[in-house]
Amino acid sequence: MYIPPNAELFFYNETKTHLVGKFTSSRNQTNQLTHIQAIQGRTIIVEYFEPSNVSSNFYLEISRVGYFFRGFEDYFEPFIHLPYKKKPNYAKAQSCQVDVACTPESIGWNDQINAVVHFTFPVGPGLISFCSASVINNSANDCTPYILTAWHCGDHTANQNLSGHTWYFNYQKSSCSPNANGTNPGKGNETMINGDVRATSGAGTLNNPPGNNQVAGSDFTLVELSNNIPQSYNAFYAGWDRRNTAATSGVGIHHPAGSA
C-alpha cells in the first residue's frame, strides 16, 4: 500500500454504518497497514479520495479477504442497519459467565476490566481464531505497550512478528445484560494491529508437569505492540507480583467463545 500525501483511504460496509479509517500517508512507513479489522456485512466498500494537487500514484494490493461466520456476533450487532436487525437467538457464553458491567461481581475490578483485550489471529490459510489478553505494566512504569496472553493462543515463538493480529480494546458491554450476548456489545472500533513477541513459554513446560496431578507449568506470551496505545482507549496497565507467595483468591476476565 502507498497513499500519496493529502490523500485518504476508507473502508466501510454497504449500509455505511461501520467505517474503518481514515488512513493517510502516515501509514506508508510507520505502523504499516497489513490488514484491517473485521467489518460488518457481506459487502466491503473501499473508498479512496485524492485531491487535485496530488502528484504521486496511489497503490493498494489486496491479497486475501476473510469472512467471519461465527464468533463475532457481539461485535457486528451495533453496525447492522435497523431494518435488518433480528432478535439475537444465540448465547455463546455459558450462564456462569457474567458481564463485566454487572454488579456485584465487577465491584473493585474496574481498572483490571480496562486492561483486558480481545484479539484475533491467523491460524492457517484462510483461518482466523480469537483469544483474550491483558495490557500489562513493567517495573519502569513507562507505559510500554506490552500485551500478555497465553502461548496456546497462536503457539508463538520468541522474536516472532505478529503480522495478522488485531487487538480490540474495550470489547465489552457497557450495561448488564445477563443471558443476552447479542445486546450492547461495546465499542469495538478501538483497535491496533500486529506487534513483536518479546518472551514466550513455548510448549516445553506445558508438556512437562512437575508431578502427578499438577498443572503443567507456564503458558504465556509477552507481546510489544508496534505503537503506543492511544490515551483515548483508556487502557489500564495491569500490575503483577513476583514474590513467591500464593494468591488467596482470583478473578478471570476474558471473552468466552468470543463474547463481549
C-alpha positions, 0 to 999 in steps of 0.5 A: 500500500502507498497513499500519496500525501493529502490523500485518504483511504476508507473502508466501510460496509454497504449500509455505511454504518461501520467505517474503518479509517481514515488512513493517510500517508502516515501509514506508508512507513510507520505502523504499516497497514497489513490488514484491517479489522473485521467489518460488518456485512457481506459487502466491503466498500473501499473508498479512496479520495485524492485531491487535485494537487496530488502528484504521486500514484496511489497503490493498494494490493489486496491479497486475501479477504476473510469472512467471519461466520461465527464468533463475532456476533457481539461485535457486528450487532451495533453496525447492522442497519435497523431494518435488518436487525433480528432478535439475537437467538444465540448465547455463546457464553455459558450462564456462569459467565457474567458481564463485566458491567454487572454488579456485584461481581465487577465491584473493585475490578474496574481498572483490571476490566480496562486492561483486558483485550480481545484479539484475533489471529491467523491460524492457517490459510484462510483461518482466523481464531480469537483469544483474550489478553491483558495490557500489562505494566513493567517495573519502569512504569513507562507505559510500554505497550506490552500485551500478555496472553497465553502461548496456546493462543497462536503457539508463538515463538520468541522474536516472532512478528505478529503480522495478522493480529488485531487487538480490540480494546474495550470489547465489552458491554457497557450495561448488564445484560445477563443471558443476552450476548447479542445486546450492547456489545461495546465499542469495538472500533478501538483497535491496533494491529500486529506487534513483536513477541518479546518472551514466550513459554513455548510448549516445553513446560506445558508438556512437562508437569512437575508431578502427578496431578499438577498443572503443567507449568507456564503458558504465556506470551509477552507481546510489544505492540508496534505503537503506543496505545492511544490515551483515548482507549483508556487502557489500564496497565495491569500490575503483577507480583513476583514474590513467591507467595500464593494468591488467596483468591482470583478473578478471570476476565476474558471473552468466552467463545468470543463474547463481549 
